[in-house]
Amino acid sequence: MVEMLREVRTAMIWAAFALGLVFATRPVWSYLLFGPSLTLEDLLSLRCFGLPT
């Protein structure tokens, strides 16, 4: 029983690490998966003032 609890704890730590990695890299993979999601405000900013800094 103790060994099973240890394995569950280890699995939960790895799951938390994986979720953190997914959320930390979300800007990169969401851009690659869904393409650029520019809002109208972003497009106007690019058109009127050049590239944002």
N, C-alpha and C positions, 0 to 999 in steps of 0.2 A: 504493500500500500504506500509506503514511504517513497519507494522508487517511482511509482506511478505519479505521485504528487510532484516529485522532482522533475520528471519529464514534462508534465503539464506546465509547470512554472517556466521551464526552459523554452517550451513551445510558445508560451505567451510573450516571453521576452523577445523572441525572434519575430513574432507577429507584430509586436509594437514597433520593433526596429524597421520591419518592412513597410508598415503604414507610414512611419516617419519619413522613410526614403521616398515613398510615392508622393506624399504631400510636399516634401521639400523640392522635388524635381518636377512638380506639376506645371510650372510655366514652360518648361522645355517640351515635355511630352504632349501637353495639350496643344501647343502650337504645331507640333509635327502631326498630331492626330487630326485636329479639327481645322488647321489652317489659321491664318491671322484673323482675329476677331476685333477689328477696329470699329470703334463707335463713330457716330457722326461727328462728335466733338474731336476725336483723334484725327479724322480725315480733314476737317476744317483746319486744325492746327498744322497738319502737314502741308496743306495747300497754301495757307496764308502766311505762315511764319517759318517754313522750312522744317527740317528735322528737329524733333524735340531733343533737348539735352538732358 
